[in-house]
Structure formats: structure tokens, C-alpha cells
């Protein structure tokens, strides 16, 4: 009888600990996103620019287009190192490599295109800002997380 009781208590504790820890584990998404703005040298938005984000390890690319405000967003990126390329008629092609995306983070870009032709590549290699999402506790108004910014 004592063995059955001990087994029952052990099973209860195991289930309780598993349920207690599952919300924390589910919050760790193994993906991220790249987002930002594309403007010209005078600060005007560049709409309809082609944005290509390529995983440098797998060579898998995703594309997006900037909206009327020059904003773009590329979702569901696997963790890894990325190259980003921006192309638009009348501007030099923008290329930035070795942008490292970490778990639960985003690559933030503020890109300024130079006037020229698409065939003129402009390799800037600036590191994007990495932003970590804010985490809010129930009933709390202040974010627990903080933004990570790389130079």
C-alpha cells in the first residue's frame, strides 16, 4: 500500500511540475522577424522597395515590399545569420550581411538608400538593432524585458 501511495504522490508531483513549467517553455519561439524602414537621403519614405532576407547558412530567402511609409516586415525567420538586400529603381542596391537573429528577438533596420542605379551595390554592413519583446506580468504596467541594441 505504501508503494502505491508513494507512486501516486510522485505522479502528482510530476504532473504538477510539468504543468507549472509548460507556460514558460511555450513562450520560447524558435523564430524571429526582420523589420524596419527604408528612406531616401532626404528622409522620404521609399515605397514598393523589394526587400530580400536570406539565411546565410541555408540560403533560404524571404521577400517583402515596403509600404507607403517605407515600412517592411519579414516574419517567421529561423534563428541564424541573415543578409538583407533592398532594391528599388533609381537607388543603389543596399546589402548588409552577418545580421545575427537570436531566439525571441527581431532584427530592426533603418535603411537609407543612396540615389543611383540598382546595379551599383552599396555594402554598408551596419549591424541592425536587436529588440527583445517586452514581457508583462499580469496586473503590471511596466515591461520586465528590455531592448538590446548593438552598435
Buried (B, 14 or more C-beta within 10 A) or exposed (E): EEEEEEEEEEEEEEEEEEEEEEEEEEEEEEEBBBBBBBBBEEEEBBBEBBBBBBBBEEEEEBEBEBBEEBBBEBEEBEBBEBBBBBBBEEBBBBBBBEBBBEEBBBBBBEBBBEEEEBEEEBEEEBBBBBBBBEEEEEEEEEEEEEBEEEE
